[in-house]
Amino acid sequence: MRIAVFHDNFCQAGGAELVATELHKALPGAQMHTTLLAEERLTPYLQQLKIQTTWMQRLPARAKLFRAYFLLYPFAVDHADLGAYDLIVTSCFGYAKGVRRGPGALHICYCHTPMRWVWRTEDYLARERGSQWKNLLLALPLRWLKRWEMRAAKRPDVYIANSQVVAKRLRHAFGVEATVIPPPIDTARFAPPPGAPETPPEDFYLLLSRLVPYKRFDLAVQACVDLGRRLVVIGDGPDRARLESLAAGHGNIQFLGRAPNEVVVDHARRCRALLFPGEEDFGMTPLEVNAAGRPVVAFRGGGATETVVPGLNGVFFDEPTPASLAAGIVQLEGMSWDAAAIRAHAAGYDEAVFRARVKAFVDEALERKG
């Protein structure tokens, strides 16, 4: 059987790219495809694959301008040559669902979310803090893109969603049903070495992600300023300058920028808890820090409501305000936490579990197709 895995693009290293990688591992012999890639952003695993790209790979400054090319992706996926494959599995947060299969082939779409920039345009633009003129100029092409996505959403034969939240969005947006298979977590990366003694947490909280406005890291910075708690921020992005201005003059807030893996893992193992103030489609970072045995203070919304069990691996706060998050921190500090139980919870989302679920789903879908 000829199998293709098609991911939107490989111009950043995030959760969606990890999913695409694990989909490929779950389907031995599959050929990886994408619209365009930035070689410097590929993981070692992806570097050793001969990834097939489209004409977009010839565009300049791909690593910097891949978002600016947003109106070109529909044309690239519309004309991607996948007619030789019997099975196509797309990893999609935007465009990949629009690839066309050949006669008799099966197209399974693992969907991270409908395009948030066309379905929640006002909210997305407000959080990205673009200028008023920029937002007005984007309005018309985003309407066209929404119409294209509604047509493209009919091309997959079957859907997988990364969370119940996204499954509901798919039902609302496209009228399709989706089976939920949560994304894979590299639990071995964060777990302490075998036989290592259990170490108590240190007195600091952790933020770990790209620094972009919709993550709402401003809530965590302000909450820790108000409480006088130590906060370590790992990550970089367009919101960093604003966040640093919020923390100016407060020595308890530390920005490390983009950090190597060993620094990320070390802080995950030593922190008192992860702060997760944004509303995500799923949210892999809380489970990664759970794999290190540490709990999370999470906003009660999005995918976190499906992975955080209050009292077991974290607590919720209910309002997107610094005061509500601060109350969640105080609540967490008044509770006791079992690191082994937290790690056991995260193990249910391990990469091996994900691959087994995907393989079983694909086998069943192929059997139904006949």
C-alpha positions as CSV (number, residue, x, y, z in Angstrom):
1,M,0.0,0.0,0.0
2,R,1.3,3.4,-1.0
3,I,0.9,5.9,1.9
4,A,1.4,9.7,2.1
5,V,1.5,11.9,5.2
6,F,0.9,15.6,4.3
7,H,1.5,18.3,6.8
8,D,0.6,22.0,6.3
9,N,4.2,23.3,6.4
10,F,7.4,22.6,8.3
11,C,8.5,26.2,9.0
12,Q,8.2,26.1,12.8
13,A,8.7,23.5,15.5
14,G,5.6,23.0,17.6
15,G,3.0,20.5,18.6
16,A,1.5,20.1,15.1
17,E,4.9,19.2,13.8
18,L,5.3,16.6,16.5
19,V,1.9,15.1,15.6
20,A,3.0,14.9,11.9
21,T,6.2,13.1,12.9
22,E,4.3,10.6,15.0
23,L,1.8,10.0,12.3
24,H,4.7,9.2,10.0
25,K,6.1,6.8,12.6
26,A,2.7,5.1,13.0
27,L,2.6,4.4,9.2
28,P,5.8,2.6,8.2
29,G,6.9,3.3,4.6
30,A,4.8,6.5,4.3
31,Q,6.1,9.4,2.2
32,M,6.1,12.7,4.0
33,H,4.7,15.7,2.0
34,T,4.3,19.4,2.8
35,T,3.7,22.7,1.0
36,L,7.1,24.2,2.0
37,L,9.7,23.8,4.7
38,A,12.6,25.6,6.3
39,E,15.5,23.2,6.6
40,E,16.8,24.9,9.7
41,R,13.6,24.3,11.6
42,L,13.5,20.5,10.9
43,T,14.1,18.0,13.7
44,P,16.8,15.4,13.2
45,Y,14.0,12.8,12.4
46,L,12.5,15.1,9.7
47,Q,15.9,15.9,8.3
48,Q,16.5,12.3,7.4
49,L,13.3,12.0,5.5
50,K,13.1,13.0,1.8
51,I,10.1,15.3,2.3
52,Q,8.3,16.2,-0.9
53,T,7.3,19.8,-1.3
54,T,5.2,21.9,-3.7
55,W,6.1,24.9,-5.9
56,M,5.9,27.1,-2.7
57,Q,9.3,25.7,-1.7
58,R,10.8,28.1,-4.3
59,L,9.4,31.2,-2.5
60,P,12.0,33.5,-0.8
61,A,12.5,33.8,2.9
62,R,10.3,30.9,3.8
63,A,11.3,30.7,7.5
64,K,10.4,34.4,8.0
65,L,7.5,34.9,5.5
66,F,5.6,31.6,5.6
67,R,2.6,33.2,7.4
68,A,2.6,36.1,4.9
69,Y,2.0,33.5,2.1
70,F,-1.3,32.5,3.6
71,L,-3.3,33.1,0.4
72,L,-1.0,30.9,-1.6
73,Y,-1.4,27.7,0.4
74,P,-4.9,26.8,-1.1
75,F,-3.5,26.8,-4.6
76,A,-0.5,24.7,-3.5
77,V,-2.6,22.0,-1.9
78,D,-5.2,22.1,-4.6
79,H,-2.5,21.0,-7.1
80,A,-0.4,18.7,-4.9
81,D,0.2,15.5,-6.8
82,L,-1.0,12.7,-4.5
83,G,-2.8,10.6,-7.1
84,A,-0.4,7.7,-6.8
85,Y,-1.3,7.0,-3.1
86,D,-3.8,4.5,-1.7
87,L,-3.9,6.2,1.7
88,I,-3.4,9.9,2.5
89,V,-3.2,11.1,6.1
90,T,-3.2,14.9,6.5
91,S,-1.9,16.7,9.6
92,C,-3.9,19.9,9.4
93,F,-4.2,23.2,11.3
94,G,-5.0,25.1,8.1
95,Y,-4.8,23.8,4.6
96,A,-3.7,20.2,4.3
97,K,-7.3,18.9,4.4
98,G,-7.7,20.4,0.9
99,V,-5.4,17.9,-0.9
100,R,-7.1,15.8,-3.5
101,R,-6.9,12.0,-3.5
102,G,-6.9,9.7,-6.4
103,P,-9.9,7.4,-7.3
104,G,-10.3,4.6,-4.7
105,A,-7.9,6.2,-2.2
106,L,-8.7,7.0,1.4
107,H,-8.1,10.4,2.9
108,I,-7.9,10.6,6.7
109,C,-7.5,14.1,8.2
110,Y,-6.0,14.7,11.7
111,C,-7.4,18.1,12.3
112,H,-5.9,20.4,15.0
113,T,-8.6,23.0,14.5
114,P,-10.6,24.7,11.7
115,M,-8.6,27.8,10.6
116,R,-8.8,30.0,13.7
117,W,-7.9,33.1,11.7
118,V,-11.0,32.7,9.5
119,W,-13.5,31.3,12.0
120,R,-12.6,33.6,14.9
121,T,-11.2,36.5,12.9
122,E,-12.0,39.4,15.2
123,D,-10.7,37.6,18.2
124,Y,-7.6,36.4,16.4
125,L,-6.7,39.8,15.0
126,A,-7.3,41.5,18.3
127,R,-5.0,39.1,20.1
128,E,-2.3,39.4,17.4
129,R,-2.5,43.2,17.9
130,G,-2.3,44.2,14.3
131,S,-3.0,47.7,13.2
132,Q,-6.5,48.8,12.2
133,W,-5.5,49.2,8.6
134,K,-3.9,45.8,8.5
135,N,-7.0,44.2,9.9
136,L,-9.2,46.0,7.4
137,L,-7.0,44.8,4.5
138,L,-7.2,41.2,5.8
139,A,-11.0,41.1,6.1
140,L,-11.8,40.4,2.5
141,P,-9.2,37.7,1.7
142,L,-10.1,36.0,5.0
143,R,-13.7,35.8,3.8
144,W,-12.5,34.1,0.6
145,L,-10.3,31.8,2.6
146,K,-13.2,30.7,4.8
147,R,-15.3,29.8,1.7
148,W,-12.3,27.8,0.4
149,E,-11.9,25.9,3.6
150,M,-15.6,25.0,3.7
151,R,-15.2,23.4,0.2
152,A,-11.9,21.8,1.1
153,A,-13.3,20.3,4.3
154,K,-15.5,18.0,2.2
155,R,-12.4,16.3,0.7
156,P,-11.3,14.1,3.6
157,D,-13.3,10.8,3.9
158,V,-12.9,10.7,7.7
159,Y,-11.7,13.0,10.5
160,I,-9.6,12.7,13.6
161,A,-9.7,15.6,16.1
162,N,-7.1,16.3,18.8
163,S,-9.8,17.1,21.4
164,Q,-13.5,17.1,22.1
165,V,-13.3,20.9,21.8
166,V,-12.0,20.7,18.2
167,A,-14.5,17.9,17.4
168,K,-17.3,20.2,18.3
169,R,-15.8,23.0,16.2
170,L,-15.6,20.6,13.2
171,R,-19.2,19.6,13.6
172,H,-20.3,23.3,13.8
173,A,-18.1,24.6,11.0
174,F,-18.3,21.7,8.5
175,G,-21.0,19.3,9.6
176,V,-18.5,16.5,10.0
177,E,-18.0,14.0,12.8
178,A,-14.5,13.3,14.2
179,T,-13.0,10.6,16.4
180,V,-10.8,12.1,19.1
181,I,-7.2,10.9,19.4
182,P,-5.2,13.3,21.7
183,P,-1.8,14.4,20.5
184,P,1.4,12.5,21.5
185,I,3.5,13.5,24.5
186,D,7.2,12.6,24.7
187,T,6.9,11.5,28.4
188,A,10.4,9.9,28.4
189,R,11.9,13.3,27.6
190,F,10.6,14.9,30.8
191,A,10.5,12.0,33.2
192,P,13.4,11.8,35.7
193,P,16.1,9.2,35.0
194,P,15.1,5.7,36.2
195,G,16.0,5.1,39.8
196,A,16.5,8.8,40.5
197,P,15.2,9.9,44.0
198,E,12.1,12.0,44.1
199,T,13.1,15.6,44.5
200,P,10.9,18.4,46.1
201,P,9.9,21.2,43.8
202,E,11.7,24.5,44.0
203,D,10.1,27.8,44.7
204,F,9.3,29.1,41.2
205,Y,6.6,28.8,38.6
206,L,7.1,28.2,34.9
207,L,5.8,29.6,31.6
208,L,6.9,27.5,28.6
209,S,5.9,28.4,25.0
210,R,6.2,30.8,22.1
211,L,5.5,34.3,23.4
212,V,2.5,35.3,21.3
213,P,-0.5,37.4,22.6
214,Y,-3.2,34.7,22.4
215,K,-1.2,32.6,24.9
216,R,-2.2,35.2,27.6
217,F,1.2,35.1,29.4
218,D,0.5,38.7,30.5
219,L,-2.0,37.2,33.0
220,A,0.8,35.0,34.5
221,V,3.3,37.8,34.6
222,Q,0.9,40.2,36.3
223,A,-0.3,37.5,38.8
224,C,3.3,36.7,39.8
225,V,4.1,40.4,40.1
226,D,1.1,40.9,42.4
227,L,1.8,37.8,44.5
228,G,5.6,38.3,44.6
229,R,6.1,34.8,43.3
230,R,9.2,33.8,41.2
231,L,8.4,33.1,37.5
232,V,10.7,31.7,34.9
233,V,9.6,32.4,31.3
234,I,11.1,30.1,28.6
235,G,10.4,30.9,25.0
236,D,10.6,33.8,22.6
237,G,8.3,35.6,20.2
238,P,6.6,38.8,19.2
239,D,5.0,39.4,22.6
240,R,8.3,39.3,24.6
241,A,8.9,43.0,24.7
242,R,5.4,43.7,26.0
243,L,5.8,41.0,28.7
244,E,9.2,42.3,29.7
245,S,7.7,45.8,30.1
246,L,5.0,44.3,32.4
247,A,7.8,42.7,34.5
248,A,10.1,45.8,34.5
249,G,11.4,46.5,38.0
250,H,10.4,43.2,39.4
251,G,13.3,40.9,40.0
252,N,11.1,37.9,40.6
253,I,10.3,37.5,36.9
254,Q,13.1,36.0,34.7
255,F,13.1,35.7,30.9
256,L,15.4,33.0,29.5
257,G,14.4,33.3,25.8
258,R,14.5,30.3,23.6
259,A,16.3,27.6,25.5
260,P,17.9,24.2,24.6
261,N,16.2,21.0,25.5
262,E,18.2,20.3,28.6
263,V,17.3,23.7,30.1
264,V,13.6,23.2,29.3
265,V,13.6,19.7,30.9
266,D,15.5,20.8,33.9
267,H,13.1,23.6,34.7
268,A,10.1,21.4,34.1
269,R,11.4,18.9,36.7
270,R,12.3,21.6,39.2
271,C,9.4,24.1,39.0
272,R,6.6,24.2,41.6
273,A,4.0,24.2,38.8
274,L,3.4,25.2,35.2
275,L,1.1,28.2,34.6
276,F,-1.1,27.7,31.5
277,P,-3.2,30.9,31.2
278,G,-4.4,30.6,27.5
279,E,-7.2,28.7,25.8
280,E,-5.7,26.1,23.5
281,D,-7.2,23.6,21.1
282,F,-5.5,20.9,23.2
283,G,-2.4,22.0,25.0
284,M,0.5,19.7,25.1
285,T,2.7,21.6,27.5
286,P,0.7,20.9,30.6
287,L,1.1,17.1,30.0
288,E,4.8,17.5,29.2
289,V,5.3,19.2,32.6
290,N,3.0,16.6,34.2
291,A,5.4,13.9,32.8
292,A,8.1,15.6,34.9
293,G,5.8,15.1,37.9
294,R,4.7,18.7,38.3
295,P,1.1,20.1,38.4
296,V,-0.4,22.9,36.3
297,V,-2.5,26.0,37.0
298,A,-4.7,26.1,33.9
299,F,-7.4,28.4,32.6
300,R,-10.7,26.4,32.5
301,G,-11.3,26.4,28.8
302,G,-10.3,24.6,25.6
303,G,-8.4,21.3,25.6
304,A,-7.1,21.7,29.2
305,T,-10.6,20.9,30.5
306,E,-10.0,17.4,29.0
307,T,-6.6,16.7,30.4
308,V,-6.4,18.5,33.8
309,V,-8.1,16.6,36.6
310,P,-8.4,19.0,39.6
311,G,-6.5,17.6,42.6
312,L,-4.7,15.0,40.6
313,N,-2.5,16.9,38.1
314,G,-3.5,20.5,38.6
315,V,-6.1,23.2,39.4
316,F,-8.2,25.5,37.2
317,F,-8.9,29.2,37.4
318,D,-12.1,30.5,35.9
319,E,-11.7,34.1,34.7
320,P,-9.0,35.4,32.3
321,T,-7.7,37.9,34.8
322,P,-4.5,38.1,36.9
323,A,-6.6,38.0,40.1
324,S,-8.3,34.7,39.1
325,L,-4.9,33.2,38.1
326,A,-3.4,34.4,41.4
327,A,-6.2,32.7,43.3
328,G,-5.4,29.5,41.4
329,I,-1.8,29.7,42.4
330,V,-2.7,30.2,46.1
331,Q,-5.1,27.2,45.9
332,L,-2.4,25.0,44.4
333,E,0.0,26.0,47.2
334,G,-2.4,24.8,49.8
335,M,-2.6,21.3,48.3
336,S,-0.3,18.3,48.4
337,W,0.8,16.7,45.1
338,D,1.8,13.2,44.2
339,A,4.5,13.3,41.6
340,A,4.2,9.6,40.7
341,A,0.4,9.9,40.2
342,I,0.9,13.0,38.0
343,R,3.4,11.2,35.8
344,A,1.1,8.2,35.6
345,H,-1.6,10.5,34.3
346,A,0.7,11.9,31.6
347,A,1.7,8.3,30.5
348,G,-1.8,7.8,29.1
349,Y,-0.9,10.3,26.4
350,D,2.6,8.9,25.5
351,E,3.8,8.7,21.9
352,A,3.5,4.9,21.9
353,V,-0.1,5.2,23.0
354,F,-0.8,7.7,20.2
355,R,0.8,5.6,17.5
356,A,-1.2,2.5,18.6
357,R,-4.5,4.5,18.5
358,V,-3.7,5.9,15.1
359,K,-2.8,2.5,13.7
360,A,-6.0,0.9,15.0
361,F,-8.1,3.8,13.6
362,V,-6.4,3.6,10.2
363,D,-6.8,-0.2,10.0
364,E,-10.5,0.1,10.9
365,A,-11.1,2.9,8.4
366,L,-9.4,0.8,5.6
367,E,-11.5,-2.3,6.6
368,R,-14.7,-0.2,6.4
369,K,-13.7,1.1,3.0
370,G,-13.2,-2.5,1.8
